[in-house]
């Protein structure tokens, strides 16, 4: 076998390091198991392992300093709750009151930010682990408090590996985030290319819906990448690889805006150029740019220079040639107007290609654009308290979930005492894992939790029969822990099976796990049923009851984005923080609406009789965002003129109309259209842009604003349908 070259060896090491958390778990559990086996304290394996797992569940992406501070907070929370469990364990009334109290307030702590949400959730899990440990402690006659100390020791030991890993590989999480971001962005761009098929009868609305769902994924990855970068730079100017990664993140934002753009009605374009290859040329360019995004993701993963390639350059040249050929044949004003939209699209695609070309030297953007990032973390403890206070209302989904979880755990504890009080704490643990904020997520987890536990029990029984040796079982337990963290975010059923297997192997080190097989299955079924009933009966969080609020937020965000865009048609394009923040807020609101509508279709049919209207509203809202993105993509400083004055008035009136629509959705009634709107729209329809290349930008703005107003009309209709009293419509399907 040939020895690896230095480059290949570095690539293997980077690939190895990219599997960060499973590797840290391997090091932590492996070292703990080795020490316990060597010293003969195999009875300490269970609490040490459970403490390490809880600590890993509390982990969020951060710098090594941030991780160190978070680890101290985590250990403090773990200590308070684990020793509280020890103190109250023999007093059922006080125990369940304390557990419900902790469940409510720790869940509410998630309102502060993601870091505290993870710590709070892991603290609750550790409390459940502490109850399991106390059961084991009582069975083996160990000293009081020993299990809590071992839990904390396991958590601290994982924390050591976590902090050291962050110090050794400071940029690796950002790199991984950007790889995922550009992969998802490439999928979005390639799917967007499918809209440019000159075929009649294509269901554009269904494609728009799929695009909205893909856009929500891109927005989620953009937010995650931004937070990862910000935690490593704060208010400082970044250097080295972090500076390069920040430049790549800003490139991803710009590519997303340009790829989100729509320049005219796709059905009209398909009808006009049905016998031409013009749209196929557009499709090819956009498809190649999607592939370029994915090649960029691969180059980031390998830490190699990005090479754009010549295919897109040639495809753009072919597109320009097709436009010139079509211009010579176009005779009617309607066809010429649609051709102008294709020309605007070609300019946008050329700019998009330029953004991707800049990925070879992303740090070069520093001199051309403001590169600040907005910090969404709480500024002070007062800000954190205020964030929690704002959520203390029954209208808040987080408040409902916190109260629901507290009640579910109280019910689970009562059921446990009726069935088998000595060994029923697995019911509480299952309820905690299964009970999620949304109905769809909870029901999905119910099935996966039960099936995963059954799979883990069967696998555990088989492996215990095949490998009775304690050393082999120890290796299997460590491997199961690694598998859990490698799959918990993507394959929950397999992750549940792995965790069940780990527990069985660990318990077999100090007793007979065969006695736990059937009780674990029964407890899992009971805990899952309690979680399912809780999400159905205790302050159910039906999306239909709040969809108008999310829609109102989306409309206000559209209005804010439009106003920021129009400002820059006077000052010239500047990607400063205020503009990028307005753009990001709009995409976040669109993604939140898309997620809510998707969740609605996972709820019982009787609670979503008007889901079809919400679906159509979402499609129109996302379509409106695509036209706003086109306006943003074509920003330029344009001189004042009578035509530009008409366009500015039309844009401001559109923003005002969106604000009014948001107010109507929030208030429960859509009012009459503003008195000046007919005159503004009539002026827009009658306005004529200057001829020739000088008026190309104004013609593009005119076309986009006309499409914006069409979407506003449709949104008003759907909003009135949603809010109208009377009999509800028949339940809709996702294909509505």
C-alpha positions in Angstrom: 0.0 0.0 0.0 1.4 3.4 -1.0 2.0 5.9 1.8 -0.3 8.9 1.9 1.1 12.2 0.5 1.2 15.2 2.9 -1.8 16.8 1.1 -3.8 13.6 1.3 -2.9 13.2 5.0 -4.0 16.8 5.7 -7.3 16.1 3.9 -7.9 13.0 6.0 -7.2 14.9 9.2 -9.6 17.7 8.1 -12.3 15.1 7.2 -11.7 13.5 10.6 -12.0 16.8 12.5 -15.2 17.8 10.7 -17.0 15.0 12.6 -16.6 17.1 15.7 -19.2 16.1 18.3 -19.2 12.3 17.6 -15.4 12.3 17.9 -15.5 14.3 21.2 -18.1 11.8 22.5 -15.8 8.9 21.4 -12.9 10.4 23.3 -15.0 11.2 26.4 -16.9 7.9 26.7 -13.8 5.8 25.7 -11.6 7.4 28.3 -14.3 7.2 31.0 -14.9 3.5 30.2 -11.1 2.8 30.2 -10.6 4.5 33.6 -13.6 2.7 35.2 -12.5 -0.7 33.8 -8.9 -0.2 34.9 -9.9 0.9 38.5 -12.6 -1.6 38.8 -15.4 1.0 39.4 -17.7 -0.2 36.6 -20.7 0.8 38.7 -19.6 4.5 38.0 -20.0 4.0 34.2 -23.7 4.8 34.1 -23.7 8.3 35.8 -20.5 9.3 34.2 -21.8 8.4 30.7 -25.1 10.1 31.3 -23.5 13.3 32.6 -21.2 13.4 29.5 -24.2 12.9 27.2 -26.2 15.7 29.0 -23.2 18.0 28.7 -22.9 17.3 25.0 -26.7 18.0 24.5 -26.1 21.4 26.1 -23.4 22.3 23.6 -23.9 25.0 21.0 -21.5 26.4 18.4 -19.2 29.0 20.0 -15.6 30.2 20.3 -13.5 28.5 23.0 -14.0 31.4 25.4 -17.7 31.3 24.8 -17.7 27.5 25.2 -15.8 27.8 28.4 -18.3 30.3 29.9 -21.2 28.2 28.7 -19.7 25.1 30.2 -19.4 26.9 33.6 -23.1 27.9 33.4 -24.0 24.4 32.3 -22.2 22.8 35.3 -23.8 25.3 37.7 -27.3 24.5 36.4 -26.6 20.8 36.4 -25.4 21.0 40.0 -28.4 22.9 41.3 -30.9 20.6 39.6 -29.2 17.3 40.3 -28.7 18.0 44.0 -32.3 19.3 44.2 -33.5 16.0 42.7 -31.4 14.1 45.4 -33.0 16.3 48.1 -36.6 16.0 47.0 -36.5 12.4 45.6 -38.2 10.8 48.6 -40.9 13.5 48.8 -43.3 12.9 45.9 -45.4 16.1 46.2 -42.4 18.4 46.6 -40.5 16.5 43.9 -43.1 16.8 41.2 -43.8 20.4 42.2 -40.2 21.2 41.9 -39.8 19.3 38.6 -42.8 21.1 37.0 -41.5 24.5 38.2 -38.1 23.8 36.8 -39.5 22.4 33.5 -41.6 25.6 33.0 -38.9 28.2 33.8 -36.1 26.3 32.1 -38.2 26.0 28.9 -39.0 29.8 29.1 -35.3 30.4 29.3 -35.2 29.4 25.7 -36.6 32.9 24.9 -33.2 34.4 25.6 -31.3 32.7 22.8 -30.3 29.3 21.4 -27.4 28.9 23.8 -29.6 29.1 26.9 -32.3 27.0 25.3 -29.8 24.1 24.8 -28.5 24.5 28.3 -32.0 24.6 29.8 -33.1 21.5 27.9 -30.0 19.6 28.8 -30.5 20.5 32.4 -33.9 19.0 32.4 -32.5 15.8 30.8 -29.8 15.6 33.5 -32.5 15.8 36.1 -34.2 12.8 34.6 -30.8 11.0 34.4 -30.3 11.9 38.1 -33.6 10.0 39.0 -32.3 7.0 37.0 -29.0 7.2 38.9 -30.8 7.5 42.3 -32.7 4.3 41.5 -29.4 2.6 40.7 -27.8 4.1 43.9 -30.6 2.7 46.1 -30.3 -0.8 44.5 -26.5 -0.9 45.3 -26.4 0.9 48.6 -24.1 3.7 47.5 -23.6 6.9 49.5 -26.2 9.7 49.1 -24.9 12.4 46.7 -22.5 10.1 44.9 -24.6 9.8 41.7 -24.9 13.6 41.4 -21.2 14.0 41.8 -20.5 11.4 39.1 -23.0 13.0 36.8 -21.2 16.3 37.2 -17.8 14.7 36.7 -18.9 13.2 33.4 -20.3 16.5 32.3 -17.1 18.3 33.3 -14.9 15.7 31.5 -16.9 16.2 28.3 -16.5 20.0 28.8 -12.8 19.6 28.9 -12.7 17.9 25.5 -15.2 20.4 24.2 -13.2 23.5 25.2 -9.9 22.1 24.0 -11.4 21.1 20.7 -12.7 24.6 20.1 -9.3 26.0 20.9 -7.6 23.5 18.6 -10.0 23.9 15.7 -11.5 27.4 16.0 -12.7 27.8 12.5 -13.9 24.3 11.8 -17.6 24.9 12.8 -17.8 28.0 10.6 -16.3 26.0 7.7 -18.9 23.2 8.2 -21.7 25.8 8.3 -20.6 27.4 5.0 -20.3 24.0 3.4 -23.9 23.2 4.3 -25.0 26.7 3.3 -23.6 26.7 -0.2 -24.8 23.1 -0.7 -28.4 24.1 0.2 -28.1 27.3 -1.8 -27.0 25.3 -4.8 -30.1 23.1 -4.4 -32.2 26.3 -4.3 -30.6 27.8 -7.4 -30.9 24.6 -9.4 -34.6 24.2 -8.5 -35.2 27.8 -9.4 -33.8 27.0 -12.9 -36.7 24.5 -13.4 -39.1 27.5 -13.6 -37.5 28.5 -16.9 -39.0 25.7 -19.0 -41.0 27.0 -22.0 -43.7 24.4 -21.5 -47.4 25.2 -21.3 -49.5 23.8 -18.4 -46.7 23.7 -15.8 -48.0 24.1 -12.3 -46.0 27.2 -11.4 -47.8 27.6 -8.1 -46.7 24.2 -6.9 -43.1 25.1 -8.0 -43.4 28.4 -6.1 -44.5 26.5 -3.0 -41.5 24.1 -3.2 -39.3 27.1 -3.8 -40.7 28.8 -0.6 -39.9 25.6 1.4 -36.3 25.5 -0.1 -35.9 29.1 0.7 -36.8 28.5 4.3 -33.9 26.0 4.4 -31.5 28.5 2.9 -32.6 31.2 5.4 -32.0 28.8 8.3 -28.5 28.0 7.1 -27.7 31.7 6.5 -28.8 32.5 10.1 -26.7 29.6 11.5 -23.6 30.6 9.5 -23.9 34.2 10.6 -24.2 33.3 14.3 -21.2 31.0 14.0 -19.1 33.7 12.5 -20.3 36.4 14.9 -19.5 34.3 18.0 -15.8 34.2 16.8 -15.4 37.9 16.0 -17.8 39.9 18.2 -16.9 43.6 17.7 -13.4 42.8 16.5 -12.2 42.9 12.9 -11.7 39.2 11.9 -8.4 37.9 10.6 -7.2 34.9 8.7 -9.7 32.2 7.8 -12.5 33.8 9.7 -12.2 36.9 7.6 -12.4 34.8 4.5 -15.4 32.9 5.8 -17.2 36.2 6.6 -16.6 37.3 3.0 -18.0 34.0 1.7 -21.1 34.4 4.0 -21.8 37.9 2.5 -21.3 36.4 -1.0 -24.0 33.8 -0.1 -26.3 36.6 1.0 -25.9 38.4 -2.3 -26.3 35.2 -4.4 -29.4 34.4 -2.5 -31.0 37.8 -3.2 -30.2 37.5 -6.9 -31.2 33.9 -7.2 -34.5 34.7 -5.4 -35.4 37.4 -8.0 -38.2 37.1 -10.5 -38.4 39.5 -13.4 -41.8 38.7 -14.9 -44.7 36.2 -14.9 -43.2 32.8 -15.9 -46.3 31.7 -17.7 -46.3 34.8 -19.8 -42.6 34.2 -20.7 -43.3 30.6 -21.6 -46.1 31.6 -23.9 -44.2 34.3 -25.6 -41.0 32.3 -26.1 -42.5 28.9 -26.6 -40.8 28.4 -30.0 -37.5 29.8 -28.9 -34.5 28.4 -26.9 -34.3 31.7 -25.0 -35.7 30.3 -21.7 -33.6 27.1 -22.0 -30.5 29.4 -22.2 -31.7 31.1 -19.0 -32.3 27.7 -17.4 -28.8 26.4 -18.3 -27.1 29.5 -16.9 -28.9 29.3 -13.6 -28.4 25.5 -13.4 -24.7 25.9 -13.9 -24.6 28.6 -11.2 -26.3 26.2 -8.8 -23.6 23.6 -9.6 -21.0 26.3 -9.0 -22.4 26.9 -5.5 -22.1 23.2 -4.8 -18.5 23.1 -6.2 -17.8 26.1 -3.9 -19.1 24.1 -1.0 -16.7 21.3 -1.9 -13.7 23.7 -2.2 -14.5 25.1 1.3 -14.7 21.6 2.7 -11.3 20.7 1.2 -9.9 24.2 1.9 -8.8 24.5 -1.7 -8.9 27.6 -4.0 -12.3 27.9 -5.8 -12.1 27.8 -9.6 -15.2 29.2 -11.3 -14.8 27.4 -14.6 -15.6 28.7 -18.1 -19.0 26.9 -18.7 -21.1 29.7 -17.2 -19.2 32.4 -19.0 -19.9 30.6 -22.3 -23.5 30.0 -21.3 -24.0 33.7 -20.6 -22.5 34.6 -23.9 -24.9 32.2 -25.6 -27.8 33.8 -23.7 -26.9 37.2 -24.9 -26.7 36.0 -28.4 -30.1 34.4 -28.1 -31.5 37.7 -26.8 -30.0 39.6 -29.8 -31.5 37.0 -32.1 -34.9 37.3 -30.5 -34.8 41.1 -30.6 -34.4 41.0 -34.3 -37.6 38.9 -34.6 -39.7 40.7 -32.0 -42.3 43.0 -33.5 -45.2 43.5 -31.0 -44.9 45.8 -27.9 -45.9 42.9 -25.6 -43.1 40.7 -26.9 -40.6 43.5 -26.6 -41.6 44.2 -23.0 -41.2 40.5 -22.1 -37.8 40.5 -23.9 -36.8 43.5 -21.8 -37.5 41.3 -18.7 -35.3 38.6 -20.0 -32.6 41.1 -20.6 -32.9 42.3 -17.0 -32.7 38.6 -16.0 -29.5 38.2 -18.1 -27.9 41.2 -16.3 -28.8 39.8 -13.0 -27.4 36.4 -13.9 -24.1 38.1 -15.0 -23.9 39.9 -11.7 -24.6 36.6 -9.8 -21.8 35.0 -11.8 -19.5 37.9 -10.7 -20.4 37.2 -7.1 -19.5 33.6 -7.4 -16.2 34.5 -9.2 -15.4 36.7 -6.2 -15.5 33.6 -3.9 -11.9 32.9 -5.0 -10.9 36.0 -3.0 -13.7 36.8 -0.6 -11.6 39.0 1.7 -11.3 41.5 -1.2 -14.9 42.6 -0.5 -13.7 44.3 2.7 -12.8 47.5 0.8 -15.9 47.6 -1.3 -18.7 47.0 1.2 -19.6 47.4 4.9 -19.1 44.0 6.4 -20.7 44.4 9.9 -23.0 41.7 11.2 -26.0 42.3 13.4 -25.8 40.9 16.9 -29.1 39.3 18.0 -27.8 38.2 21.4 -29.1 39.9 24.6 -27.1 43.1 25.4 -27.5 42.7 29.2 -29.3 40.6 31.8 -32.1 43.1 31.7 -32.5 42.5 28.0 -32.6 38.7 28.7 -35.2 39.1 31.4 -37.3 41.3 29.1 -37.1 38.7 26.3 -38.5 36.1 28.8 -41.2 38.5 30.1 -42.5 39.2 26.5 -43.1 35.5 26.2 -45.1 35.2 29.4 -48.5 35.2 27.7 -50.8 32.4 26.5 -50.5 33.8 23.0 -46.8 32.8 23.0 -46.1 29.3 21.5 -43.1 29.0 23.9 -45.3 29.7 27.0 -47.8 27.1 25.8 -45.0 24.6 25.3 -43.5 25.3 28.7 -46.8 24.9 30.6 -47.7 21.8 28.5 -44.3 20.1 29.3 -44.7 20.9 33.1 -48.2 19.4 33.1 -47.1 16.4 31.1 -44.2 15.6 33.5 -46.6 15.9 36.5 -49.0 13.5 34.8 -46.2 11.1 33.9 -45.0 11.1 37.5 -48.5 10.3 38.8 -48.8 7.5 36.2 -45.4 6.2 37.2 -46.5 5.9 40.9 -49.6 4.0 39.9 -47.8 1.5 37.7 -44.3 0.8 39.1 -43.0 3.6 41.3 -39.6 2.0 41.8 -38.4 1.9 38.2 -40.7 4.1 36.2 -38.6 7.2 35.6 -38.1 6.2 32.0 -41.7 7.4 31.5 -40.6 10.9 32.5 -37.5 10.8 30.3 -39.5 9.7 27.3 -42.1 12.4 27.9 -39.4 15.0 28.0 -37.8 13.8 24.8 -41.0 13.4 22.8 -43.0 16.5 23.9 -42.1 19.1 21.3 -43.4 22.6 20.6 -45.5 21.7 17.5 -48.0 19.0 17.1 -46.4 17.5 14.0 -43.0 17.2 15.6 -44.4 15.6 18.7 -46.4 13.0 16.7 -43.4 12.3 14.5 -41.2 11.7 17.5 -43.8 9.5 19.2 -43.6 6.9 16.4 -39.8 7.2 16.0 -39.2 7.0 19.7 -41.3 3.8 20.2 -39.9 2.2 17.0 -36.3 3.2 18.0 -36.7 1.8 21.5 -38.1 -1.5 20.2 -35.2 -1.7 17.7 -32.7 -0.9 20.5 -34.2 -3.5 22.8 -34.1 -6.2 20.2 -30.5 -5.3 19.2 -29.5 -5.1 22.9 -31.0 -8.5 23.7 -29.2 -10.1 20.7 -25.8 -8.5 21.4 -26.1 -9.5 25.1 -26.6 -13.1 24.0 -23.8 -13.0 21.5 -21.2 -11.0 23.5 -21.5 -11.8 27.3 -18.0 -10.4 27.9 -18.0 -7.1 29.8 -15.2 -5.7 27.7 -17.0 -6.2 24.4 -20.2 -4.7 25.9 -18.2 -1.7 27.0 -17.0 -1.2 23.4 -20.6 -1.5 22.1 -21.8 1.1 24.7 -19.2 3.6 23.5 -20.0 2.9 19.9 -23.7 3.4 20.6 -23.0 6.8 22.2 -21.1 7.9 19.1 -23.8 6.7 16.8 -26.4 8.6 18.8 -24.7 11.9 18.3 -23.9 11.2 14.7 -27.6 10.6 13.9 -29.7 12.5 16.4 -30.2 15.5 14.1 -31.0 13.5 10.9 -32.2 10.0 11.9 -34.0 10.2 15.2 -35.2 6.6 15.1 -31.7 5.2 14.7 -30.4 7.6 17.4 -33.1 6.4 19.8 -32.1 2.8 19.1 -28.5 3.7 19.8 -29.3 5.4 23.1 -31.4 2.4 24.2 -28.5 0.1 23.3 -26.1 2.2 25.3 -28.3 2.2 28.4 -28.8 -1.6 28.2 -25.0 -2.2 27.8 -24.1 0.1 30.7 -26.7 -1.3 33.1 -25.5 -4.8 32.3 -22.1 -3.8 33.8 -23.7 -3.7 37.2 -26.8 -5.9 36.9 -29.0 -7.9 34.5 -30.2 -5.8 31.7 -32.5 -8.6 30.6 -34.9 -7.5 33.4 -35.1 -4.0 31.8 -36.1 -5.0 28.3 -39.9 -5.2 28.6 -40.2 -2.4 31.2 -38.3 0.0 28.9 -40.7 -0.8 26.0 -43.8 -0.3 28.2 -42.4 2.9 29.8 -41.6 4.3 26.3 -45.1 3.7 25.1 -46.6 5.3 28.2 -44.3 8.3 28.1 -45.0 8.8 24.4 -48.7 8.6 24.8 -48.6 11.2 27.6 -46.6 13.6 25.4 -49.1 13.0 22.5 -52.1 13.7 24.7 -50.5 16.8 26.2 -49.8 18.4 22.8 -53.3 17.6 21.8 -55.2 18.7 24.9 -53.1 21.2 26.9 -53.2 24.6 25.2 -52.7 23.1 21.8 -50.5 25.2 19.5 -52.6 25.1 16.3 -51.0 27.1 13.5 -54.3 28.3 12.1 -54.8 30.4 15.3 -51.6 32.4 14.7 -51.1 32.3 11.0 -52.5 35.8 10.6 -49.9 37.2 13.0 -47.1 35.6 11.0 -48.6 36.8 7.8 -48.8 40.3 9.3 -45.1 40.2 10.2 -44.3 39.1 6.7 -46.2 42.0 5.2 -44.4 44.5 7.4 -41.1 43.0 6.5 -41.9 43.2 2.8 -42.7 46.9 3.4 -39.5 47.6 5.2 -37.4 45.8 2.6 -39.1 47.7 -0.2 -38.4 51.1 1.5 -34.7 50.2 1.9 -34.5 49.3 -1.7 -36.2 52.5 -3.0 -33.8 54.6 -0.9 -30.9 53.1 -2.8 -32.3 54.1 -6.2 -31.4 57.6 -5.1 -28.1 57.0 -3.3 -26.8 54.1 -5.3 -26.3 50.5 -4.2 -24.7 50.0 -0.8 -24.8 46.7 1.1 -24.7 48.4 4.5 -26.0 46.8 7.6 -29.4 48.5 7.6 -30.1 47.2 4.1 -28.9 43.7 4.7 -30.8 43.6 8.0 -34.1 44.6 6.2 -33.4 41.9 3.6 -32.6 39.3 6.2 -35.7 40.2 8.3 -37.9 39.8 5.2 -36.5 36.4 4.3 -36.8 35.3 8.0 -40.4 36.3 8.1 -41.1 34.5 4.8 -39.4 31.4 6.1 -41.4 31.5 9.4 -44.6 31.8 7.4 -43.5 28.9 5.2 -42.7 26.7 8.2 -46.0 27.5 9.9 -48.0 26.6 6.8 -46.0 23.3 6.5 -46.7 22.5 10.2 -50.3 23.3 9.6 -50.6 20.4 7.2 -49.2 18.0 9.8 -52.1 18.9 12.2 -55.6 17.3 12.4 -57.8 18.3 9.5 -60.6 19.6 11.8 -58.3 22.4 13.1 -57.2 23.7 9.7 -60.3 24.0 7.5 -58.9 27.1 5.7 -55.4 25.7 5.2 -55.8 26.1 1.4 -56.2 29.8 1.8 -53.1 30.0 3.9 -51.2 28.0 1.3 -52.2 30.4 -1.5 -51.3 33.4 0.7 -47.9 31.9 1.3 -47.3 31.4 -2.4 -48.3 35.0 -3.2 -46.2 36.3 -0.3 -43.1 34.4 -1.5 -43.8 35.5 -5.1 -43.9 39.1 -3.9 -40.6 38.6 -2.1 -39.1 37.4 -5.4 -40.1 40.6 -7.1 -38.7 42.7 -4.3 -35.5 40.7 -4.5 -35.3 41.6 -8.2 -35.7 45.3 -7.3 -32.9 44.9 -4.8 -30.7 43.1 -7.3 -31.0 45.9 -9.8 -30.3 48.8 -7.4 -28.6 51.7 -9.1 -28.4 55.5 -8.6 -30.9 56.9 -11.1 -31.3 60.6 -11.8 -34.5 62.4 -10.8 -37.1 62.5 -13.6 -40.9 62.6 -14.0 -40.9 58.9 -14.6 -38.8 58.2 -11.5 -41.1 60.3 -9.4 -44.0 58.1 -10.5 -42.0 55.0 -9.7 -41.1 56.3 -6.2 -44.7 57.2 -5.5 -45.8 53.8 -6.6 -43.2 52.1 -4.4 -44.1 54.1 -1.4 -47.8 53.5 -1.9 -47.1 49.7 -2.2 -45.1 49.8 1.1 -48.0 51.7 2.7 -50.5 49.2 1.3 -48.4 46.3 2.8 -48.3 48.0 6.2 -52.1 48.5 6.0 -52.6 44.9 5.1 -50.4 43.9 8.0 -52.5 46.0 10.4 -55.7 44.4 9.0 -54.4 40.9 9.5 -53.3 41.7 13.0 -56.6 43.4 13.8 -58.8 40.7 12.2 -60.4 42.9 9.5 -59.0 44.1 6.1 -60.0 47.8 5.6 -60.7 49.7 2.4 -57.9 50.5 0.1 -56.2 53.9 0.7 -57.9 56.8 -1.1 -54.8 57.8 -3.1 -54.1 54.3 -4.4 -56.1 54.4 -7.6 -54.4 57.6 -8.7 -51.0 56.2 -8.0 -51.6 53.0 -9.8 -53.2 54.8 -12.8 -50.1 57.0 -13.0 -47.8 53.9 -12.9 -49.8 52.2 -15.7 -49.7 55.3 -17.8 -46.0 56.1 -17.3 -43.6 55.4 -20.1 -39.9 54.8 -19.4 -37.2 56.5 -21.6 -36.3 54.5 -24.7 -33.0 52.9 -25.3 -30.3 51.6 -22.9 -30.6 54.7 -20.7 -34.1 53.7 -19.7 -33.5 50.0 -19.2 -33.2 50.3 -15.4 -36.3 52.3 -15.1 -38.2 49.9 -17.3 -37.1 47.1 -15.0 -38.3 48.9 -12.0 -41.6 49.7 -13.7 -42.2 46.0 -14.5 -41.3 44.8 -11.1 -43.6 47.4 -9.4 -46.4 46.4 -11.6 -45.9 42.8 -10.5 -45.7 43.8 -6.9 -49.1 45.5 -7.1 -50.6 42.4 -8.7 -49.4 40.3 -5.7 -50.7 42.9 -3.2 -54.2 42.6 -4.9 -54.0 38.8 -4.6 -52.8 38.9 -1.0 -55.7 41.2 0.0 -58.2 38.7 -1.5 -56.7 35.8 0.4 -56.5 37.8 3.6 -60.2 38.7 3.4 -61.0 35.0 2.7 -59.0 33.9 5.7 -60.6 36.5 8.1 -64.2 36.3 6.8 -66.7 34.9 9.3 -69.1 32.1 8.5 -68.7 28.4 7.5 -65.2 27.2 7.0 -64.0 25.8 3.8 -63.4 22.2 3.3 -60.0 20.9 4.4 -57.3 21.4 1.9 -54.4 19.2 0.8 -50.9 20.3 0.3 -51.5 20.3 -3.5 -54.2 23.0 -3.2 
